[in-house]
């Protein structure tokens, strides 16, 4: 349902219900809910009508019709308990006397049945009452067993609810402690970050005060700068080539000297042979 309310209270672990102002705030919430709730005359229209026709007897149907038509209820007729004579205008009629005789016979039969019921009650009333008490005692014992079972079920449900709420309370307390720890760590980290930012800012200001001013070379345009860079690059290449050529010029005589000595030795050997 869209207006369904989820109750998230844990009465076995929640505390503070006896604190000052808690009861007043709860009553204020109830009053506000009652003020916002506006019941209408047909607030049960969304529910189907109960099927009462299978349980209605003809007497109930007639009585419901009388109530619907707002007719007065018929008074209890005491005519069958009376023995009136025929009316004065019908004293000479046989049918009127016959009706009176039948009425008196019905009254006598009724009284005989009453006396018979009293005799039967005297003879069998005690045993009937004892059997009724036995049945009533058995029904009472059965009801007591059902009541005990219901109480046991209620106690089990309450114990399960208490155990579940206790476990949930421990978990909530652990999570709350962990949350507090994380919040405190975040606060410490933020504090350290602020201090580091202050230190970095102070170091930058100190470096800016100690550093000499930077003089930038004058530049005419982009093309002149590129030409100067190319000239410097060419001069560096020439200097490297000169450094490589100087060792070769020095080492040349040392290489030719053994060759000249060998030719001198050959000339000496040739002169000796001659």
RODRENLUM-894914 format. One record per residue (C-alpha): residue in three letters; x, y, z. Coordinates in steps of 0.5 Angstrom, whole numbers. Layout:
<pts>
+-----+-------+-------+-------+
|   r |     u |     v |     w |
+-----+-------+-------+-------+
| ALA |     X |     Y |     Z |
...
+-----+-------+-------+-------+
</pts>
This chain:
<pts>
+-----+-------+-------+-------+
|   r |     u |     v |     w |
+-----+-------+-------+-------+
| UNK |     0 |     0 |     0 |
| UNK |     2 |     7 |    -1 |
| UNK |     1 |    10 |     6 |
| UNK |     4 |     4 |     9 |
| UNK |     8 |     6 |    15 |
| UNK |    14 |     2 |    17 |
| UNK |    15 |     1 |    25 |
| UNK |    23 |     1 |    26 |
| UNK |    22 |     2 |    33 |
| UNK |    26 |    -3 |    38 |
| UNK |    23 |    -3 |    45 |
| UNK |    27 |    -8 |    48 |
| UNK |    34 |    -4 |    46 |
| UNK |    31 |     3 |    45 |
| UNK |    32 |     7 |    51 |
| UNK |    29 |    14 |    53 |
| UNK |    22 |    13 |    53 |
| UNK |    22 |    15 |    61 |
| UNK |    25 |    22 |    59 |
| UNK |    22 |    28 |    60 |
| UNK |    18 |    31 |    54 |
| UNK |    18 |    24 |    51 |
| UNK |    11 |    22 |    53 |
| UNK |     9 |    29 |    51 |
| UNK |    12 |    29 |    44 |
| UNK |     8 |    22 |    43 |
| UNK |     2 |    25 |    45 |
| UNK |     3 |    31 |    40 |
| UNK |     4 |    26 |    34 |
| UNK |    -2 |    22 |    36 |
| UNK |    -6 |    29 |    36 |
| UNK |    -3 |    31 |    30 |
| UNK |    -5 |    24 |    26 |
| UNK |   -12 |    25 |    29 |
| UNK |   -13 |    32 |    27 |
| UNK |   -10 |    30 |    20 |
| UNK |   -15 |    24 |    19 |
| UNK |   -22 |    26 |    17 |
| UNK |   -26 |    19 |    17 |
| UNK |   -32 |    20 |    12 |
| UNK |   -39 |    17 |    12 |
| UNK |   -37 |    11 |     7 |
| UNK |   -30 |    10 |     9 |
| UNK |   -31 |     2 |     8 |
| UNK |   -34 |     3 |     1 |
| UNK |   -27 |    -1 |    -2 |
| UNK |   -29 |    -7 |     3 |
| UNK |   -34 |   -12 |     0 |
| UNK |   -40 |   -13 |     3 |
| UNK |   -41 |   -19 |     8 |
| UNK |   -45 |   -25 |     5 |
| UNK |   -50 |   -25 |    11 |
| UNK |   -56 |   -29 |     7 |
| UNK |   -54 |   -36 |     8 |
| UNK |   -55 |   -34 |    16 |
| UNK |   -62 |   -31 |    15 |
| UNK |   -68 |   -35 |    17 |
| UNK |   -75 |   -33 |    15 |
| UNK |   -76 |   -29 |    22 |
| UNK |   -70 |   -25 |    21 |
| UNK |   -72 |   -23 |    14 |
| UNK |   -79 |   -21 |    16 |
| UNK |   -76 |   -17 |    22 |
| UNK |   -70 |   -14 |    17 |
| UNK |   -76 |   -12 |    13 |
| UNK |   -80 |    -9 |    18 |
| UNK |   -74 |    -5 |    21 |
| UNK |   -72 |    -2 |    14 |
| UNK |   -79 |     0 |    13 |
| UNK |   -79 |     3 |    20 |
| UNK |   -85 |     0 |    22 |
| UNK |   -87 |    -1 |    30 |
| UNK |   -86 |    -8 |    33 |
| UNK |   -92 |   -12 |    34 |
| UNK |   -93 |   -13 |    42 |
| UNK |   -93 |   -20 |    45 |
| UNK |  -100 |   -23 |    44 |
| UNK |  -103 |   -26 |    51 |
| UNK |  -109 |   -29 |    47 |
| UNK |  -107 |   -36 |    48 |
| UNK |  -107 |   -35 |    55 |
| UNK |  -114 |   -33 |    56 |
| UNK |  -120 |   -36 |    57 |
| UNK |  -125 |   -31 |    54 |
| UNK |  -132 |   -33 |    53 |
| UNK |  -136 |   -31 |    46 |
| UNK |  -137 |   -24 |    45 |
| UNK |  -144 |   -21 |    47 |
| UNK |  -147 |   -21 |    40 |
| UNK |  -145 |   -28 |    39 |
| UNK |  -147 |   -32 |    45 |
| UNK |  -153 |   -35 |    41 |
| UNK |  -147 |   -38 |    36 |
| UNK |  -145 |   -45 |    36 |
| UNK |  -138 |   -43 |    32 |
| UNK |  -136 |   -38 |    37 |
| UNK |  -137 |   -43 |    43 |
| UNK |  -133 |   -48 |    39 |
| UNK |  -128 |   -43 |    39 |
| UNK |  -128 |   -42 |    46 |
| UNK |  -128 |   -49 |    48 |
| UNK |  -122 |   -50 |    43 |
| UNK |  -118 |   -45 |    46 |
| UNK |  -119 |   -48 |    53 |
| UNK |  -117 |   -55 |    51 |
| UNK |  -111 |   -52 |    48 |
| UNK |  -110 |   -48 |    55 |
| UNK |  -111 |   -55 |    59 |
| UNK |  -106 |   -58 |    54 |
| UNK |  -101 |   -53 |    55 |
| UNK |  -101 |   -54 |    63 |
| UNK |  -101 |   -61 |    62 |
| UNK |   -94 |   -61 |    58 |
| UNK |   -92 |   -56 |    63 |
| UNK |   -93 |   -61 |    69 |
| UNK |   -90 |   -67 |    65 |
| UNK |   -84 |   -63 |    64 |
| UNK |   -83 |   -62 |    71 |
| UNK |   -84 |   -69 |    73 |
| UNK |   -79 |   -71 |    68 |
| UNK |   -74 |   -66 |    71 |
| UNK |   -75 |   -69 |    78 |
| UNK |   -74 |   -76 |    75 |
| UNK |   -68 |   -74 |    70 |
| UNK |   -66 |   -67 |    71 |
| UNK |   -60 |   -69 |    76 |
| UNK |   -57 |   -74 |    71 |
| UNK |   -58 |   -69 |    65 |
| UNK |   -55 |   -63 |    70 |
| UNK |   -49 |   -68 |    71 |
| UNK |   -48 |   -70 |    64 |
| UNK |   -48 |   -62 |    62 |
| UNK |   -43 |   -61 |    67 |
| UNK |   -38 |   -66 |    65 |
| UNK |   -39 |   -63 |    58 |
| UNK |   -38 |   -56 |    60 |
| UNK |   -32 |   -59 |    64 |
| UNK |   -29 |   -62 |    58 |
| UNK |   -30 |   -56 |    54 |
| UNK |   -27 |   -51 |    59 |
| UNK |   -21 |   -56 |    60 |
| UNK |   -20 |   -56 |    52 |
| UNK |   -20 |   -48 |    52 |
| UNK |   -15 |   -48 |    58 |
| UNK |   -10 |   -52 |    54 |
| UNK |   -12 |   -48 |    48 |
| UNK |   -10 |   -41 |    52 |
| UNK |    -4 |   -44 |    55 |
| UNK |    -2 |   -46 |    48 |
| UNK |    -3 |   -39 |    46 |
| UNK |     1 |   -36 |    51 |
| UNK |     6 |   -41 |    50 |
| UNK |     6 |   -38 |    43 |
| UNK |     6 |   -31 |    45 |
| UNK |    12 |   -32 |    50 |
| UNK |    16 |   -36 |    44 |
| UNK |    14 |   -30 |    39 |
| UNK |    16 |   -25 |    44 |
| UNK |    23 |   -29 |    46 |
| UNK |    24 |   -29 |    38 |
| UNK |    23 |   -22 |    38 |
| UNK |    27 |   -20 |    44 |
| UNK |    33 |   -24 |    41 |
| UNK |    33 |   -21 |    34 |
| UNK |    32 |   -14 |    37 |
| UNK |    38 |   -16 |    42 |
| UNK |    42 |   -18 |    36 |
| UNK |    40 |   -12 |    32 |
| UNK |    42 |    -8 |    37 |
| UNK |    49 |   -10 |    38 |
| UNK |    50 |   -10 |    30 |
| UNK |    47 |    -3 |    31 |
| UNK |    52 |    -1 |    36 |
| UNK |    58 |    -4 |    33 |
| UNK |    56 |     0 |    26 |
| UNK |    55 |     6 |    30 |
| UNK |    62 |     6 |    34 |
| UNK |    65 |     4 |    27 |
| UNK |    61 |    10 |    24 |
| UNK |    64 |    15 |    30 |
| UNK |    71 |    12 |    29 |
| UNK |    71 |    14 |    21 |
| UNK |    68 |    21 |    22 |
| UNK |    73 |    22 |    27 |
| UNK |    79 |    20 |    23 |
| UNK |    76 |    24 |    17 |
| UNK |    76 |    30 |    22 |
| UNK |    83 |    28 |    24 |
| UNK |    85 |    28 |    16 |
| UNK |    82 |    34 |    14 |
| UNK |    85 |    38 |    20 |
| UNK |    92 |    35 |    18 |
| UNK |    90 |    37 |    11 |
| UNK |    89 |    44 |    13 |
| UNK |    95 |    44 |    17 |
| UNK |    99 |    42 |    11 |
| UNK |    96 |    47 |     6 |
| UNK |    98 |    52 |    11 |
| UNK |   105 |    49 |    11 |
| UNK |   106 |    49 |     4 |
| UNK |   103 |    56 |     3 |
| UNK |   108 |    59 |     8 |
| UNK |   114 |    55 |     5 |
| UNK |   112 |    58 |    -2 |
| UNK |   111 |    65 |     1 |
| UNK |   118 |    64 |     4 |
| UNK |   121 |    61 |    -3 |
| UNK |   118 |    67 |    -7 |
| UNK |   121 |    72 |    -2 |
| UNK |   128 |    68 |    -2 |
| UNK |   128 |    67 |   -10 |
| UNK |   132 |    72 |   -14 |
| UNK |   128 |    76 |   -20 |
| UNK |   129 |    72 |   -26 |
| UNK |   131 |    77 |   -32 |
| UNK |   128 |    74 |   -39 |
| UNK |   132 |    75 |   -45 |
| UNK |   130 |    80 |   -50 |
| UNK |   127 |    77 |   -56 |
| UNK |   125 |    80 |   -63 |
| UNK |   121 |    75 |   -66 |
| UNK |   120 |    68 |   -66 |
| UNK |   124 |    67 |   -73 |
| UNK |   130 |    70 |   -70 |
| UNK |   130 |    66 |   -64 |
| UNK |   130 |    60 |   -68 |
| UNK |   136 |    62 |   -72 |
| UNK |   140 |    63 |   -66 |
| UNK |   139 |    56 |   -64 |
| UNK |   141 |    53 |   -70 |
| UNK |   147 |    57 |   -70 |
| UNK |   149 |    55 |   -63 |
| UNK |   147 |    48 |   -65 |
| UNK |   152 |    48 |   -71 |
| UNK |   158 |    51 |   -67 |
| UNK |   157 |    45 |   -62 |
| UNK |   157 |    40 |   -68 |
| UNK |   164 |    44 |   -71 |
| UNK |   167 |    44 |   -64 |
| UNK |   165 |    36 |   -63 |
| UNK |   169 |    35 |   -70 |
| UNK |   175 |    39 |   -68 |
| UNK |   176 |    35 |   -62 |
| UNK |   175 |    28 |   -65 |
| UNK |   180 |    30 |   -71 |
| UNK |   186 |    33 |   -66 |
| UNK |   187 |    26 |   -63 |
| UNK |   188 |    23 |   -70 |
| UNK |   193 |    28 |   -72 |
| UNK |   198 |    27 |   -65 |
| UNK |   198 |    19 |   -66 |
| UNK |   200 |    19 |   -73 |
| UNK |   207 |    20 |   -72 |
| UNK |   207 |    14 |   -67 |
| UNK |   205 |     9 |   -72 |
| UNK |   210 |    11 |   -78 |
| UNK |   216 |    11 |   -74 |
| UNK |   216 |     3 |   -73 |
| UNK |   216 |     3 |   -81 |
| UNK |   222 |     8 |   -82 |
| UNK |   226 |     4 |   -77 |
| UNK |   224 |    -3 |   -81 |
| UNK |   226 |     1 |   -87 |
| UNK |   233 |     3 |   -84 |
| UNK |   234 |    -4 |   -82 |
| UNK |   233 |    -7 |   -89 |
| UNK |   238 |    -2 |   -92 |
| UNK |   243 |    -4 |   -86 |
| UNK |   242 |   -11 |   -88 |
| UNK |   243 |   -10 |   -95 |
| UNK |   249 |    -6 |   -94 |
| UNK |   252 |   -12 |   -90 |
| UNK |   251 |   -17 |   -95 |
| UNK |   254 |   -13 |  -100 |
+-----+-------+-------+-------+
</pts>
